[in-house]
Amino acid sequence: MDTREIEVVCPCCNQRLSIDVRTERVMRSSAPKVLDEAGKPKVEAKDWDQALSKVKGREAQGTDKLDAFLDGERGKAQRLEDKFHEAQKKLKNPDAE
C-alpha cells in the first residue's frame, strides 16, 4: 500500500509536520529553518558535529555487523562438517540413537 502523507506548518511554532493521512499520525517533524542572507538554510558548527557523529556511528555499526557475519561464516564450515559426521555415524549404526 502506498503511504499518503501531507505536510503542514504548525501555526504556533512554525515546525513542518509530515502527517500520514490514513493513521492521522505525525510521521516527521522538523524545526523551522533559519535562513541566511542568500536564502539558504543556516548551518552551525553543532549541526556539522551531529552529522559527523551520525556518520561515524553508522560506520561503526556497519563494521560490527560485518565482523559478526564473518565470524558466523568462519564457523559454518566446521558446523557443517560436524553435522556430516553425525549423519555418517547414524547411517553406519542406526540403533545407537
C-alpha positions as CSV (number, residue, x, y, z in Angstrom):
1,M,0.0,0.0,0.0
2,D,1.1,3.5,-0.8
3,T,1.6,5.8,2.2
4,R,-0.1,9.1,1.8
5,E,1.4,12.0,3.7
6,I,0.7,15.7,3.8
7,E,3.0,18.4,5.0
8,V,1.7,21.2,7.1
9,V,3.3,24.1,9.0
10,C,2.2,24.5,12.7
11,P,0.8,28.0,13.2
12,C,2.2,28.1,16.8
13,C,5.8,27.0,16.4
14,N,6.3,27.1,12.6
15,Q,7.5,23.4,12.6
16,R,7.0,21.5,9.4
17,L,4.9,18.3,10.1
18,S,4.5,15.3,7.8
19,I,1.2,13.6,8.7
20,D,0.1,10.2,7.5
21,V,-3.5,10.6,6.2
22,R,-4.6,7.1,6.9
23,T,-3.4,6.9,10.5
24,E,-3.7,10.6,11.3
25,R,-0.3,10.5,13.0
26,V,2.7,12.8,12.7
27,M,5.4,10.9,10.9
28,R,8.2,13.5,10.9
29,S,8.6,17.0,12.3
30,S,11.4,19.5,11.5
31,A,12.2,22.7,13.2
32,P,11.7,25.9,11.2
33,K,14.9,26.7,9.3
34,V,16.8,29.8,9.9
35,L,17.8,31.3,6.5
36,D,21.0,33.2,5.8
37,E,21.1,36.3,3.6
38,A,21.3,34.2,0.5
39,G,18.1,32.4,1.4
40,K,19.8,29.1,2.2
41,P,19.3,27.2,5.5
42,K,21.8,28.4,8.0
43,V,24.1,25.6,9.3
44,E,26.0,25.9,12.5
45,A,29.1,24.0,13.8
46,K,27.0,21.9,16.1
47,D,24.9,20.7,13.1
48,W,28.1,19.5,11.4
49,D,29.3,17.8,14.6
50,Q,26.0,16.0,14.9
51,A,26.1,14.9,11.3
52,L,29.7,13.7,11.7
53,S,28.9,11.7,14.8
54,K,25.9,10.1,13.0
55,V,28.2,9.0,10.1
56,K,30.8,7.6,12.5
57,G,28.1,5.7,14.4
58,R,26.8,4.2,11.2
59,E,30.3,3.3,10.1
60,A,31.0,1.5,13.5
61,Q,27.6,-0.3,13.2
62,G,28.5,-1.5,9.7
63,T,31.9,-2.7,10.8
64,D,30.3,-4.6,13.8
65,K,27.7,-6.2,11.6
66,L,30.3,-7.3,9.1
67,D,32.5,-8.7,11.7
68,A,29.6,-10.7,13.2
69,F,28.6,-12.0,9.8
70,L,32.2,-13.1,9.0
71,D,32.5,-14.8,12.4
72,G,29.4,-16.8,11.6
73,E,30.7,-17.7,8.1
74,R,34.0,-18.8,9.5
75,G,32.3,-21.3,11.9
76,K,29.9,-22.5,9.3
77,A,32.3,-25.0,7.7
78,Q,33.1,-26.6,11.0
79,R,29.4,-26.9,11.9
80,L,28.6,-28.5,8.6
81,E,31.5,-30.9,9.0
82,D,30.2,-31.9,12.4
83,K,26.7,-32.5,11.1
84,F,28.1,-34.6,8.3
85,H,30.0,-36.8,10.6
86,E,26.9,-37.2,12.9
87,A,24.9,-38.2,9.9
88,Q,27.5,-40.7,8.8
89,K,27.5,-42.3,12.3
90,K,23.7,-42.6,12.3
91,L,23.9,-44.2,8.9
92,K,26.5,-46.7,10.0
93,N,24.9,-47.5,13.3
94,P,21.1,-46.8,13.2
95,D,20.5,-48.5,16.6
96,A,22.7,-46.1,18.6
97,E,20.3,-43.2,18.9
